[in-house]
């Protein structure tokens, strides 16, 4: 980080002035500077949002902004970066106003020198860091005081109240405005204790650190106890202020009083508790016995459910066997229907077709009968032999004839179609069976599907 150059954002609309400032910064060989130039306020604000900037050199007169509003726009955008005002001889009053609003320094462009510029940059960064550290320290100290859960009061040498924190206000009921500046005796001192408390306060302001326990009174007249840890702060041997931290111990004091009040009744309470515990033990044993009975009943019920589950499993198995037999019977029936049609009906239809004395009307009837038979048995063919392959009725007829060993010519004659049509159906069957571009035998594949 020590070798990182100082990043300077120069917001200046005059290219000549911008070039001059860059040349002045290059003259110093002991320090490294990185100068980012923006000719407009809008461009400068964009650079501020995008990059880390160590210091800003700001001309208040820009094309898109003029005067103190230029400084205010930059300050609103980023408050943690030191700003050095670049001004002319005729607008120093605006530069001074910018300093009052938080600017670190101002430089007159007409009399600007390299050493003066670099010194102003270095001092601006150092002052900004010191101011930042001081602000953080003050914020930290104030935060500790204001966020402390315990009341804190600071008193001047003349006993006037210098500071109280919010916890003090919440505990006593006296507001900051009601408390700051008032002198002893304070309104939270009980009337009968004022003389005693004043002596303790004077002694604490003289001796330094002390620890006391006092009873005070709230604004609503409620009394409360606090444990006070106090210290007299001195600087160069001179008293500056007295600071005290209170801890509300009212609940503790009251608890101690209650403890003392009930101590005499402790033995009686113990005896009562013993009887209650004995009765509770009897009741607990009864509950345990009842739960044991319930557990046994649940166990018996579980056993009954297990037996019923076993019975249902056996019934389910028997049902599966019956369903399997039903499917087998169904398949056997389909095979029988197909076999009977092919062996007992189809051969005679073929003979009728080949008979020479058939008239045209008889041929038409035979064709209708053949078509209807094919339509009737086609679902059986699909279910029995060629499930899941989405074959057409004609493709199913061709597939069965191929499976029976018929040649393309035989199939063409039996189905009364051309050999080219048979080849077309054979190719479709091969594609649907996944045999495209494979050397697998179609008949062997069809036989394996039985």
N, C-alpha and C positions, 0 to 999 in steps of 0.2 A: 504493500500500500504506500510505502514511503517513496517509491520510484514513480508512482502514478502522477501524470501531469495535472496541474490545476486546470479544471475545465471552466472556461469563461464563456458566458453567453453575451454577445455584443448585439444589442438591439439599437441599430443606428441606420437611418435611411440615406446618409451621405456616404457614397462609396469611397470618396477621398479620405474622410475622417476615419472610416473603418480600416482602410489600408494603412493609414498613419499609426493608428493604435496597434495594429498587428506588428508593424515594423518596430515600434517602441518595445513591445513585449519580447521580440526576438533578440534584442540587444543584450538581455540578461542571460549569461551562460550558466549561472548558478541555479536558475529555476526553470522549470519546464511548464509551458502553458499550451493549452489546446483551446483555440478561439473558434467558437461557432457563431456565425454571423446571420442575423435576420434583419431585413430591411423594413419589415412591417410588424406591428404589435401582434397581429394574428399569427404570423409565422413564429414569432418568439414564444408565444404561449404554447404553440404546438410542440416546439422543441423542449420546453419545460416539462410537458407531459410525457415526452418520449425518452428523455435522457437525464442522466445525473449531472447536475450543474453545481459548481462550487461557489461561483459569484456571478452577479449580473451587472453589466455596464449598460445603463438605460438612458437613452435620449428621450426627453419628455415630449418633444415635438416630432411626431411621426405622421405618415400619410393617413393612417386610419385611427389616430388618437392624438390628442393634444393636451398639454398641461398636466395638472395633478391627477386627472383621471387616468392617465397612462400609468403612473406609479401605483395608483389604487388597484387597477386591473391586474397588474403583475403581483402585487401583495396578496390579493384575494386568491390568485391562482396557486401561489406557493409562499408560505410564510416563513419557512425555515432557511431560506437562502439569502445571504446579504446582498443588498442592492446599492450600487454606487451610481449617483445621478450624473449624467453628462449634460452640462448646461452651457449656454452662452452668457456673455457679460450682461445682457439685458434681461435675463429671466432668473437671476439668482434668488429672488424672493420665492419663486415656486419651488426651487431646489431646497430652500430652508424649510418650507412647509412640508416637503416630502421627508426631510430629516425628522421633523417633529412627529410624523406619522409612522416612523420606523425605518427610514433609510439609514444606511451606515455612514455615508460620506457623499460629497459632491465634488466634481472636478469641472473647472471652466475650460472648455475646449480650446479657446484661443490662446491660453497660456500653458497648455498641457505639456509636461516633460516626461521622459521615460522613467526617471527615478521616482518622480512624484506619483506617476500612475502605478508603478509596481509596489511602492510603499503603501499607497491607498488600498490596493487589492489585498496585500498581506495583512494590514491592520484591520480591514473590514472583516476578513475571514476570522482572524484571532478574536476580535471583539464579538462577532456573532457567536463563536464557540463559547466564549466566556459568558455572554448573556444567556445562551442556551443552558449552560451548566448551572448558572444562577437560578434561572427559571425552574429548571428541574429540581434543584435543591429546595427552592421555596415551595414548589408544588408538592414535593415529597413531605416536607415538614408540615405544611398546612394539611395535607392529606392524612398524615399520621394523627394530628390533633383532632381534625374534624371527624375522622372515621374511627377514632378510638371508642370502644364500647363503654369505657369508664369516663365519668365526668372529669374535666380538667379546668382549673381556674388559675389565672395569672394575676398577681396583685402587685401594684407599684409600692414604692417605699412609703408613700403617704396613705397606704391602705386602699387607694382607689382601685377598682377592678379594671384590669387592662384587657383581659380576654377570658371568654368562656367558650366551650365547645358545645355542639348540639346535644351530646349526652348529658351535659350539665343542665341544659334547658329542659330536656325530657324528664330528668329525675326531680328537679326542684319545682318545675312549673313556671319559673321566672324566665322571661324572654331575654334575648341579647340586648334589646333596646332598654329594657327595665334595669339591666344589671350593670352595663358598662359605665364606668365613671363613679358609681356610688362608693362611699367609704364606710368603714366599720362604725357602728355595729350593723351587720347585714341583716336583711329581712328573714333569712333562713336560720338565724340564731334564736333559739327559744329565750323568752324574756328572763326566765330564772337562771339561765346558763351563760348570759352574755359576759359577765365579769370574768368568769372562769375561761371562756373560750378566747376572749381578747388577750388574756395573759399568755395562753398557749400559742396564739398567733404571733405575739411580739417575741416570744422566746424562739419560735421556729424561724422567724425572719432574722434573728441574730445568730443562732447556732448552726444553721445549715440544714442537714438532713434530719428529719424526725418522722416518727410513726405514731399516730394517735387514733383513738376510736371515740367518735363523738355522735351525739344525737342532735339532729337538726329538724326543721319544720318546713314542709312544703307550702306553696302558695295557697293550697286549699286546706291548710292547717293540719294535714296528716303528718305525723312524726315518722322519721326514718333514721336508721343508723348507718354511718359510713366509717370505713377504715381509711385514714388519710395518710398518704406518704408524701411528704413535702420537702422542698429544697430551696434554700436562698441562693440565687444565682448572683455571683459577683464577677466583675471584670476589672482587672488592674487594682484589686483591693477595694473597689467601690461597689456598693450594693446596687444591683440593676432591677431585679424583680424577684418575686416569690412565686413559685409554681407548686401546685398541689394536685395530686391525682387521687380521686375518691374511688372507693370500691363500695358498692351498696351491699351491706351485710345485714340488712333488715331481716331478711328471711332466715338467716343463720341465727340471729339473736332471738327471733321469735321461736324458732325451732328449739333452741336451747331452753327457752322458758317453758315451752310445751313439754319438753323432755323432763324437766324438773317437776312440772306440775303432775305428770302422769307416772312418775317413778314409783310413788307409793302404791299405785294401782297395778303395777306390773305383775306381782305374784298372782293376784286374782285373775288377771287377763290370761296369764300362762295356764292356770288351772282350767279356765273356760276353754281355752284353745285345745288343751289335752283331751277334754271330754269330746269336743267337736271332732278332733282327729280320730278318736276311738270310734265314734259313730260313723265317721266317714269310712273307716277301714271295714266296719261291718257291712256297710252299704256296698263298698267296693267288692268284697268277697261275694255278696249276693249277685252283683252284676256279673262277676267273673263266672259264677256257676250258671247264670242264665245264658251268658254268651257261649259257654261250653255246650249247653243243650242246643242252642241255635246252630252251633258249628256241626254237631252230630247230625242234626236234621238236614243241614245243607249238604253234608257229606253223603247222607242216604239219598237225597234228591239227586245229587251229582251222579251217584252210582246208577240210579234209575234212568237218568238221561243218557248215561253211557251205554246201558243195555239197549235203550230205544235206538240210539245212534247206530249200534252194531246191527240191530235188526233192520234198520233202514238201509244200511250199507249192503246187507245180504239181499234185501229185496231189490235194490238198485242193480246189483250184479245179475240177479236172475232176469230182471227186465232187459238188461243189455244183451243177455244171451238170447232171449226171445226176439228182440229186435234184429239181432244178427241172423237168427234162423229165418225171420220174416224176409230180410233182404236176400238171403240165399234162395228161399222159395220163390221170391219175386224174379230173381235172375234166372232161376231154373225154368220158370214159367215162360219168361221172355225167350229163352233159348229154344224151348219146345215149340212155341208159336212160330218162331223164325224157321226152325228146322222143318216143321210140318208144311209151312207154306212153300219153302224152297223145294222140298222133296216130293210132296204129294200134290201140289197145285201147279207150281211154275212149270214143271216138265210138260204137263198136259196142255198148258197154255201155249208153250213153244210148239208142240205138235199141231195144235189147232192153227197156229200161224203158218206152219209149213204145209198144211193140207191144201191141195190144188183146187179142190172143189169148193173152197170158201168163197162166199160172195163178198162184195164190198161192204154190205151192211153187217155181215158176220165179222169181218175184219175190224170194223169200227167198234162192235161190241167187245171183241177180244181186247182191243187196245184200251177201252174204258175199264174193263175188268182188271187188266194188268196195272193200269195207273192207280186204280183204287186200292189194289192189294199193296202196291209199293207205298202208297200214302199211309196205309194202315200199319205196315210193319216198320216204316222209317223211324218212328220214335224208339221202337225196340232195338233197332240196329244202332241208333245213336247211344242209347243207354248202356247197351251190353258191350259194345266193342270199341266205340270211339268217343268216350266221354271227354269233354273239355276241348275238343278240337274244332268245333263250329263248322262241321262239314254239311254241305247241302244234301238233300235227298238223293240227287243224281250221283254226287261224289260218294255217298255211302254205298250205293249200288255198285259203282265201279270198284270201290275199295274191297267189298266182299267178293266180287268176282276175281280180283287180283289175288286175294287171299286164298281162293279156291284153286289157283294155278292157271286161270284163263289167260290167254294171250290177248294182245290188243285187238287182233283181228276177231278172235272169238267174242270178246266183249262187244265189239262193234256190231256183230251179227245178232248177238242176244238182245242188245238194247236198241237195235235198229237205228244206230247213229254212225257217223263216219269215224274212220280210224283217227282222223285229225282231232275230232271232238274228244275221243277217248284219251289221246295224248294230252289234250288240254286239261281234262279232269285229273289225269295222273299227276301232271305238274302242280296243279293246285293242291292235291292231297299231299305231295312231298313238301310243299312250302308250309302247309298248316301243321304238318308233323315235324317241322324243323329239319328236314333233310335236304334243303336247298344247298347246292354246291358241295354236297357230300356224296361219297361213293356207296353209302349204305343201301342195301337191297330193300325195295319198297315192300315186297311180299313178306320178307323176314320181319320187318318192323311191324307190319299189320298183324302177323301171327303172334308177336310178343305182346300185343295189346289185349289178347283174349283173357 
